[in-house]
Amino acid sequence: MRYEYDDGFRFEADTPEEICAAIHNSMKFRWTDSLEEWMRDHAERCSKWDGKIYSAENFEEHVIDLLRHGVIRRIGD
C-alpha cells in the first residue's frame, strides 16, 4: 500500500514494520540505531507535538495510532 507522512513524504509498505522502517529511513536525523528505539522515540515526539497518546508496544499498534491521529494516511494500494 502507499502512504503519505504528514510532511508530504510518500512511501510504499506492506507491513507495520515496513511502514516504521520507511519513516525511520526518511528522517534526516537518526537519534537511535534500532527500529524499536526509534519507535519509542517517535511515539514520544508525536505525543509532545499534538498531545495525543501513541503506542510504542509494537509496530502494529504504533502504525494504528499514526493512522488514527493523522500522522500518516493511506493514499492507495
TAVEN-V679221 format. One record per helix or strand. SS is the DSSP state (hx for helix, st for strand). FROM is the first residue (numbers start at 1). TO is the last residue. If there is no record, write none. Layout:
# TAVEN-V679221
ss=SS from=FROM to=TO
ss=SS from=FROM to=TO
This chain:
# TAVEN-V679221
ss=st from=2 to=5
ss=st from=10 to=12
ss=hx from=16 to=26
ss=hx from=35 to=50
ss=hx from=59 to=68
ss=st from=72 to=76
